[in-house]
Amino acid sequence: MKLEHIGIAVKDLEASNALFKQLFGKRHYKTEEVESEGVKTSFFKTGSSKIELLEASDENSAIAKFIEKRGEGIHHIAFEVKDIHAEMKRLEGEGFRILNKEPKRGADNKLVCFLHPKSANGVLVELCQSVSVKREKVKILLQGQEVRVLKTIHGNYFCLPEIAKIKDISENISSFYRQYFRNPKNLDFFVSWENLNNPHFDNDEYNRLKKTYLSDMKVPNYRQILQKAGGIGFISTAGRYGCTFTHPDIAVHFTSNLDTELYLSLMQELRKL
């Protein structure tokens, strides 16, 4: 069990986001509404843990009632566990009062449950367990060559190196990648794409990381920087068959730079998926 986040109830999420941005020197990395709980949330990273801001979106929600009774302030402390069902059973056996018979879906892709404050010296304690998102790999034929496709919650992602190899540039693939990913126009495209499609993309963090790389006289790894800033355009998988998978929009952009026929072939396959 380890500290996962501290939840703070606020009246105005937008104003509080601005306040905590000043406090931490960086903006929140994601916002999310949990309709079942009548709450809007945002998250800030603080070392190995997080701060969660909670604004009521329903006047009858627990957060609305908390603020009405106590005002803004710390609402709960959350601890991450590996097996929430086992922990609930263990703590109930220790005499703690569990507010949920079963875990429920919470923000930030978690299963959650709460312990009654009277069981923990007046503190509302949350237990949370991360829910893994299953990714499925399939293959398509692109100009007679197999290309792996990673199915995710954000759509179908295409293995970029396998697309590049179709045009027999595998010997120069490193050079081609460098040219593609370092082209200022392409970088503008990546960042613009994230801002258009990803509400959690952190522009401030992206610019900070980019500046850090340049100040250290290092060649920026823009794919890595984008991912660290909350980007969803690229997914890198490890292992013997690891690959850099890209969102369809970026795969289309890549092939349009590479070869017209390959670009049109990819567009045909996209319509089939």
Contacts in CASP RR format, 6 or more apart in sequence:
PFRMAT RR
TARGET T0000
AUTHOR 0000-0000-0000
METHOD contacts of the structure
MODEL  1
MKLEHIGIAVKDLEASNALFKQLFGKRHYKTEEVESEGVKTSFFKTGSSK
IELLEASDENSAIAKFIEKRGEGIHHIAFEVKDIHAEMKRLEGEGFRILN
KEPKRGADNKLVCFLHPKSANGVLVELCQSVSVKREKVKILLQGQEVRVL
KTIHGNYFCLPEIAKIKDISENISSFYRQYFRNPKNLDFFVSWENLNNPH
FDNDEYNRLKKTYLSDMKVPNYRQILQKAGGIGFISTAGRYGCTFTHPDI
AVHFTSNLDTELYLSLMQELRKL
1 79 0 8 1.000
1 80 0 8 1.000
1 81 0 8 1.000
1 87 0 8 1.000
2 48 0 8 1.000
2 79 0 8 1.000
2 80 0 8 1.000
3 49 0 8 1.000
3 77 0 8 1.000
3 78 0 8 1.000
3 79 0 8 1.000
3 80 0 8 1.000
4 49 0 8 1.000
4 50 0 8 1.000
4 78 0 8 1.000
4 79 0 8 1.000
4 80 0 8 1.000
4 128 0 8 1.000
5 43 0 8 1.000
5 49 0 8 1.000
5 50 0 8 1.000
5 51 0 8 1.000
5 52 0 8 1.000
5 78 0 8 1.000
6 49 0 8 1.000
6 50 0 8 1.000
6 51 0 8 1.000
6 52 0 8 1.000
6 74 0 8 1.000
6 76 0 8 1.000
6 77 0 8 1.000
6 78 0 8 1.000
7 51 0 8 1.000
7 52 0 8 1.000
7 53 0 8 1.000
7 54 0 8 1.000
7 74 0 8 1.000
7 75 0 8 1.000
7 76 0 8 1.000
7 77 0 8 1.000
7 78 0 8 1.000
8 16 0 8 1.000
8 51 0 8 1.000
8 52 0 8 1.000
8 53 0 8 1.000
8 54 0 8 1.000
8 72 0 8 1.000
8 73 0 8 1.000
8 74 0 8 1.000
8 75 0 8 1.000
9 54 0 8 1.000
9 55 0 8 1.000
9 63 0 8 1.000
9 66 0 8 1.000
9 67 0 8 1.000
9 70 0 8 1.000
9 71 0 8 1.000
9 72 0 8 1.000
9 73 0 8 1.000
9 74 0 8 1.000
9 75 0 8 1.000
10 16 0 8 1.000
10 53 0 8 1.000
10 54 0 8 1.000
10 55 0 8 1.000
10 72 0 8 1.000
10 73 0 8 1.000
11 55 0 8 1.000
11 67 0 8 1.000
11 71 0 8 1.000
11 72 0 8 1.000
12 55 0 8 1.000
13 31 0 8 1.000
13 40 0 8 1.000
13 41 0 8 1.000
13 42 0 8 1.000
13 53 0 8 1.000
13 54 0 8 1.000
13 55 0 8 1.000
16 42 0 8 1.000
16 53 0 8 1.000
16 55 0 8 1.000
17 27 0 8 1.000
17 28 0 8 1.000
17 42 0 8 1.000
17 53 0 8 1.000
20 28 0 8 1.000
20 44 0 8 1.000
20 51 0 8 1.000
20 53 0 8 1.000
21 27 0 8 1.000
21 28 0 8 1.000
24 44 0 8 1.000
24 46 0 8 1.000
24 51 0 8 1.000
26 44 0 8 1.000
26 45 0 8 1.000
26 202 0 8 1.000
26 204 0 8 1.000
26 205 0 8 1.000
26 208 0 8 1.000
27 202 0 8 1.000
27 203 0 8 1.000
27 204 0 8 1.000
27 205 0 8 1.000
28 42 0 8 1.000
28 43 0 8 1.000
28 44 0 8 1.000
28 53 0 8 1.000
29 43 0 8 1.000
29 44 0 8 1.000
29 45 0 8 1.000
29 200 0 8 1.000
29 202 0 8 1.000
29 205 0 8 1.000
29 230 0 8 1.000
30 42 0 8 1.000
30 43 0 8 1.000
30 108 0 8 1.000
30 199 0 8 1.000
30 200 0 8 1.000
31 40 0 8 1.000
31 41 0 8 1.000
31 42 0 8 1.000
31 43 0 8 1.000
31 199 0 8 1.000
31 200 0 8 1.000
32 40 0 8 1.000
32 41 0 8 1.000
32 42 0 8 1.000
32 43 0 8 1.000
32 107 0 8 1.000
32 108 0 8 1.000
33 39 0 8 1.000
33 40 0 8 1.000
33 41 0 8 1.000
33 57 0 8 1.000
34 40 0 8 1.000
34 41 0 8 1.000
34 105 0 8 1.000
34 106 0 8 1.000
34 107 0 8 1.000
35 57 0 8 1.000
36 104 0 8 1.000
36 105 0 8 1.000
37 61 0 8 1.000
37 62 0 8 1.000
37 63 0 8 1.000
37 106 0 8 1.000
38 56 0 8 1.000
38 57 0 8 1.000
38 58 0 8 1.000
38 61 0 8 1.000
38 63 0 8 1.000
39 54 0 8 1.000
39 55 0 8 1.000
39 56 0 8 1.000
39 57 0 8 1.000
39 58 0 8 1.000
39 61 0 8 1.000
39 62 0 8 1.000
39 63 0 8 1.000
39 107 0 8 1.000
40 54 0 8 1.000
40 55 0 8 1.000
40 56 0 8 1.000
40 57 0 8 1.000
41 52 0 8 1.000
41 53 0 8 1.000
41 54 0 8 1.000
41 55 0 8 1.000
41 107 0 8 1.000
41 108 0 8 1.000
42 52 0 8 1.000
42 53 0 8 1.000
43 50 0 8 1.000
43 51 0 8 1.000
43 52 0 8 1.000
43 53 0 8 1.000
43 107 0 8 1.000
43 108 0 8 1.000
44 50 0 8 1.000
44 51 0 8 1.000
44 53 0 8 1.000
52 78 0 8 1.000
52 107 0 8 1.000
52 108 0 8 1.000
54 63 0 8 1.000
54 75 0 8 1.000
55 63 0 8 1.000
56 63 0 8 1.000
56 64 0 8 1.000
56 67 0 8 1.000
58 64 0 8 1.000
63 75 0 8 1.000
66 75 0 8 1.000
75 124 0 8 1.000
76 114 0 8 1.000
76 123 0 8 1.000
76 124 0 8 1.000
76 125 0 8 1.000
76 126 0 8 1.000
77 123 0 8 1.000
77 124 0 8 1.000
77 125 0 8 1.000
77 126 0 8 1.000
78 112 0 8 1.000
78 125 0 8 1.000
78 126 0 8 1.000
78 127 0 8 1.000
78 128 0 8 1.000
79 125 0 8 1.000
79 126 0 8 1.000
79 127 0 8 1.000
79 128 0 8 1.000
80 128 0 8 1.000
80 129 0 8 1.000
80 130 0 8 1.000
81 87 0 8 1.000
81 127 0 8 1.000
81 128 0 8 1.000
81 129 0 8 1.000
82 129 0 8 1.000
83 129 0 8 1.000
84 103 0 8 1.000
84 111 0 8 1.000
84 112 0 8 1.000
84 113 0 8 1.000
84 127 0 8 1.000
84 128 0 8 1.000
84 129 0 8 1.000
85 103 0 8 1.000
87 127 0 8 1.000
88 98 0 8 1.000
88 100 0 8 1.000
88 103 0 8 1.000
88 113 0 8 1.000
88 127 0 8 1.000
91 98 0 8 1.000
91 115 0 8 1.000
91 127 0 8 1.000
92 98 0 8 1.000
95 119 0 8 1.000
96 115 0 8 1.000
96 116 0 8 1.000
96 119 0 8 1.000
96 120 0 8 1.000
97 115 0 8 1.000
97 116 0 8 1.000
97 118 0 8 1.000
97 119 0 8 1.000
98 113 0 8 1.000
98 114 0 8 1.000
98 115 0 8 1.000
98 116 0 8 1.000
99 113 0 8 1.000
99 114 0 8 1.000
99 115 0 8 1.000
99 116 0 8 1.000
100 112 0 8 1.000
100 113 0 8 1.000
100 114 0 8 1.000
102 113 0 8 1.000
103 111 0 8 1.000
103 112 0 8 1.000
103 113 0 8 1.000
103 127 0 8 1.000
103 129 0 8 1.000
104 111 0 8 1.000
104 112 0 8 1.000
104 113 0 8 1.000
105 111 0 8 1.000
105 112 0 8 1.000
105 131 0 8 1.000
106 112 0 8 1.000
106 128 0 8 1.000
109 130 0 8 1.000
109 131 0 8 1.000
109 133 0 8 1.000
110 128 0 8 1.000
110 129 0 8 1.000
110 130 0 8 1.000
110 131 0 8 1.000
111 128 0 8 1.000
111 129 0 8 1.000
111 131 0 8 1.000
112 126 0 8 1.000
112 127 0 8 1.000
112 128 0 8 1.000
112 129 0 8 1.000
113 126 0 8 1.000
113 127 0 8 1.000
114 124 0 8 1.000
114 125 0 8 1.000
114 126 0 8 1.000
114 127 0 8 1.000
115 124 0 8 1.000
115 125 0 8 1.000
115 126 0 8 1.000
115 127 0 8 1.000
116 124 0 8 1.000
117 123 0 8 1.000
117 124 0 8 1.000
117 125 0 8 1.000
119 125 0 8 1.000
133 152 0 8 1.000
133 153 0 8 1.000
135 150 0 8 1.000
135 151 0 8 1.000
135 152 0 8 1.000
136 150 0 8 1.000
136 151 0 8 1.000
137 148 0 8 1.000
137 149 0 8 1.000
137 150 0 8 1.000
137 151 0 8 1.000
138 148 0 8 1.000
138 149 0 8 1.000
138 151 0 8 1.000
139 146 0 8 1.000
139 147 0 8 1.000
139 148 0 8 1.000
139 149 0 8 1.000
140 146 0 8 1.000
140 147 0 8 1.000
140 149 0 8 1.000
140 269 0 8 1.000
140 272 0 8 1.000
140 273 0 8 1.000
141 147 0 8 1.000
141 269 0 8 1.000
142 163 0 8 1.000
142 166 0 8 1.000
142 262 0 8 1.000
142 265 0 8 1.000
142 266 0 8 1.000
142 269 0 8 1.000
143 166 0 8 1.000
143 261 0 8 1.000
143 262 0 8 1.000
143 265 0 8 1.000
145 162 0 8 1.000
145 165 0 8 1.000
145 166 0 8 1.000
146 162 0 8 1.000
147 158 0 8 1.000
147 159 0 8 1.000
147 162 0 8 1.000
147 163 0 8 1.000
147 166 0 8 1.000
148 158 0 8 1.000
148 159 0 8 1.000
148 162 0 8 1.000
148 243 0 8 1.000
148 245 0 8 1.000
149 156 0 8 1.000
149 157 0 8 1.000
149 158 0 8 1.000
149 159 0 8 1.000
149 273 0 8 1.000
150 156 0 8 1.000
150 157 0 8 1.000
150 158 0 8 1.000
150 159 0 8 1.000
150 235 0 8 1.000
150 237 0 8 1.000
150 245 0 8 1.000
151 157 0 8 1.000
152 235 0 8 1.000
154 232 0 8 1.000
154 233 0 8 1.000
154 247 0 8 1.000
155 247 0 8 1.000
155 248 0 8 1.000
156 248 0 8 1.000
156 273 0 8 1.000
157 233 0 8 1.000
157 235 0 8 1.000
157 245 0 8 1.000
157 246 0 8 1.000
157 247 0 8 1.000
157 248 0 8 1.000
157 251 0 8 1.000
158 245 0 8 1.000
158 246 0 8 1.000
158 248 0 8 1.000
158 251 0 8 1.000
158 266 0 8 1.000
159 243 0 8 1.000
159 244 0 8 1.000
159 245 0 8 1.000
160 243 0 8 1.000
160 244 0 8 1.000
160 245 0 8 1.000
160 246 0 8 1.000
160 251 0 8 1.000
160 254 0 8 1.000
161 173 0 8 1.000
161 243 0 8 1.000
161 244 0 8 1.000
162 243 0 8 1.000
163 251 0 8 1.000
163 254 0 8 1.000
163 255 0 8 1.000
163 258 0 8 1.000
163 262 0 8 1.000
163 266 0 8 1.000
164 170 0 8 1.000
164 173 0 8 1.000
164 176 0 8 1.000
164 177 0 8 1.000
164 254 0 8 1.000
164 258 0 8 1.000
165 173 0 8 1.000
166 262 0 8 1.000
167 258 0 8 1.000
167 259 0 8 1.000
167 262 0 8 1.000
169 176 0 8 1.000
180 186 0 8 1.000
180 254 0 8 1.000
180 257 0 8 1.000
181 187 0 8 1.000
181 222 0 8 1.000
181 223 0 8 1.000
182 219 0 8 1.000
182 222 0 8 1.000
186 253 0 8 1.000
186 257 0 8 1.000
187 222 0 8 1.000
189 253 0 8 1.000
190 222 0 8 1.000
190 226 0 8 1.000
190 233 0 8 1.000
190 250 0 8 1.000
191 203 0 8 1.000
191 206 0 8 1.000
191 226 0 8 1.000
193 233 0 8 1.000
193 247 0 8 1.000
193 249 0 8 1.000
193 250 0 8 1.000
194 201 0 8 1.000
194 226 0 8 1.000
194 229 0 8 1.000
194 230 0 8 1.000
194 231 0 8 1.000
194 232 0 8 1.000
194 233 0 8 1.000
195 201 0 8 1.000
195 203 0 8 1.000
197 232 0 8 1.000
197 247 0 8 1.000
197 249 0 8 1.000
198 230 0 8 1.000
198 231 0 8 1.000
198 232 0 8 1.000
198 233 0 8 1.000
200 230 0 8 1.000
200 231 0 8 1.000
200 232 0 8 1.000
201 229 0 8 1.000
201 230 0 8 1.000
201 231 0 8 1.000
201 232 0 8 1.000
202 229 0 8 1.000
202 230 0 8 1.000
203 229 0 8 1.000
205 228 0 8 1.000
205 229 0 8 1.000
205 230 0 8 1.000
206 225 0 8 1.000
206 226 0 8 1.000
206 229 0 8 1.000
209 220 0 8 1.000
209 225 0 8 1.000
209 228 0 8 1.000
209 229 0 8 1.000
210 220 0 8 1.000
210 222 0 8 1.000
210 225 0 8 1.000
213 219 0 8 1.000
213 220 0 8 1.000
213 221 0 8 1.000
213 225 0 8 1.000
214 220 0 8 1.000
223 234 0 8 1.000
223 236 0 8 1.000
223 244 0 8 1.000
226 233 0 8 1.000
226 234 0 8 1.000
227 234 0 8 1.000
227 236 0 8 1.000
232 247 0 8 1.000
233 246 0 8 1.000
233 247 0 8 1.000
233 250 0 8 1.000
234 244 0 8 1.000
234 245 0 8 1.000
234 246 0 8 1.000
234 247 0 8 1.000
234 250 0 8 1.000
235 244 0 8 1.000
235 245 0 8 1.000
235 246 0 8 1.000
236 242 0 8 1.000
236 243 0 8 1.000
236 244 0 8 1.000
236 245 0 8 1.000
237 243 0 8 1.000
237 245 0 8 1.000
246 254 0 8 1.000
248 270 0 8 1.000
251 266 0 8 1.000
252 263 0 8 1.000
252 266 0 8 1.000
252 267 0 8 1.000
252 270 0 8 1.000
255 262 0 8 1.000
255 263 0 8 1.000
255 266 0 8 1.000
256 263 0 8 1.000
END
